[in-house]
Amino acid sequence: MLQTGGSRSSRCISSKASVIFKDAKSAEFLAAVGDIESLSLLGGLPEVVVTGRANVGKSSLLNSVIGRRDLLFTSKKAGRTQTLNFFRVGSHPGRLVVVDSPGYGARGRPEWGALFNHYLETRKQLCRVFILISAAHGITVTDEAMLSSLNAQIQSVDSTCWTLQAIITRADALKTNGRAQIDQIGQDIFRIAPTCLPPIITSCPSKGIAFGIDEVRKSISHACGILP
């Protein structure tokens, strides 16, 4: 089993975080941004952005976190997300915004990377960057490059106000030695990006019980200043 129990206080915080995401029907797609100029048209609420290798499970994870099966389109075809997609969480006027970014790797395009980098460098309301790592594949060469780049930005830019955290996806795919593989991924993440917060272990199977979702919600809420 990859799940672990928590203290009474941590369960209380998780419960408070769940309240923020409770009204799933009020979650709303705000905009798809495909160019730098359009970024300035959005703003106000605190934001978190999710990045990861193409087909790492971003859409499935975010649908589970937001509480909607179909708010984000899921596809087995890598590279489906081609814009920065903004989703408001909470009843109007909302509590926070979750941003889904294009996947990187072989299916990524240079212009997507340029837009993402500009977003990281200039977005004042950005509170946390979540990078998704597949439990089944471990840290790929492109994952390592992205982790290293994000870590360097945190260390070198005085004005950086966002933090970095990894989310390990599809942990249910691990069978024998699953815990050892997860521990190794965690060690590799810290080696590559010492500024990265401890990873959250998740699973969002189409059939079966998801886990780690409340921890992601808690982390988002904490990063956005909604929870202490």
Secondary structure by P-SEA (a helix, b strand, c coil): ccbbbbcaaaaaaaaaaaaaacccccccccccccccccccccccccbbbbbccccccaaaaaaaaacccccccccccccccccbbbbbcccccccbbbbbbbbbcccccaaaaaaaaaaaaccccccbbbbbbbccccccaaaaaaaaaaaaaaaccccccbbbbbbbccccccccaaaaaaaaaaaaaaaacccccbbbbbbbcccccccaaaaaaaaaaaaacccc
